[in-house]
Amino acid sequence: MTKENEGVAIAREDELKTKAWKPVVRGGAQIRRFLNTYDSAWMAVDTLLELNPLELHVLQKELERICLAAKRIRKPPPPRKGFFASLFCFFGRSQVCVYNLVSRRYNSRLS
């Protein structure tokens, strides 16, 4: 990222924090910057894993509510065939692998 782009990104982040996200930040939400790196992604995941179980439960319920609302708004895509079906199947399995990895990391923190 160039210095100019970085400046624009920081200005946009500040704008989001002080305007669009202000109510949720005031309510206790935390913002983590993703730098397109492995470490910054894990910092965000670790922040979630540090939450109390009740907070995680509330977060999970809110995400489920948002997903249900999105499904009602969006028409389901037509079934995929051939190469793209295989590709999307692969990525679906990849998501399961990521979920399992995060679960193991969370469980190791509890031990």
N, C-alpha and C positions, 0 to 999 in steps of 0.2 A: 504494500500500500504506500502510495506516495505521501509526502508531507501534506500536500494540498488535500488529497482525499481523506487523510487522517483527520485534518482539521474540520472538514465537512462532516465526517462521521461523528466526531466528538460534539460538534455543535448540534447535530441532529439528536444525539443521545441526550444532551442536556435539555433540548426542547421537549423530548418525550417525557423525561423525568419531571420537568416543571409544569407541563401542560397536560398531555394526554394521560400519563400514568400517575399524576399527582395524587388523586384520591386513593389509589391502591397502595402507593408508597406510604402515604399518610397512615393507611390501615395496617402497615407492617410488612408489605411486600418488599422483597429484596431484588435488586437488579444485578445481573452478572454479565459482563462483557464477554462475548464469544469472539476469539481471535483466530478462528479457523485452525486451531491446534488441538492436539490430543489433551494437553494439560489444561487448556481453558475449558474444554468440554467436561473433563473430570471435576474441575473446580465447581462448575454448575451442578453436576450430579451430587458431589459431596455436600454442597449446600442443602440440597433436598434431603440427603440422608441424615443430616444433623437435626432435622425437624423432629418434634415430638410425634408419636404415633397418631395422636388426635389431629394435629395439623396436617399430617400426610393423608389421613382419612378425609378431611374436609377438602383438601386439594384434589384427591382422587374423585370425590363426588362431583366437584365443580367441573373437572375435565370430562367426566361422563356426561354431565348435563350439556356441556358445549358440544360434544361429539353427537349427541342425539339431536340437538338443534340443527347442527350442520347437515346431518343425514336427511332431516325433513326438508331443508332448503334445497339441497343439491340432488339432482336426479342421478341415480346410480349409473355408472358407466356400463356400456355393453360388455358382455363377456369377451375376454381376449382369447385369441387363437394363435397357435404356432409359436414363433420365436418370442413374441412379446409375452405370451402366457407363461412361457418358461422363465423369462427374465423377471417378471413380476412375482412368480412363485419363488424364485431364488431370493429376491429382496424381502419377501415375506418371511422366509426362513432366517434371513439375516437379522430381521427385527427380533425374532425369538431369541437368537443368539445374544444380541445386545441386552435384551431383557434379562436373560439368565446371568450374564456377566454382571449387570448392575445388582441383581438379587444376591449373588454371591458376595459382592463387595459390601452390600448392606448387612448381610448376615455375619460377615467377618467382623464388622464394626460392633455388632451386638455382643460378640463373644469376648 
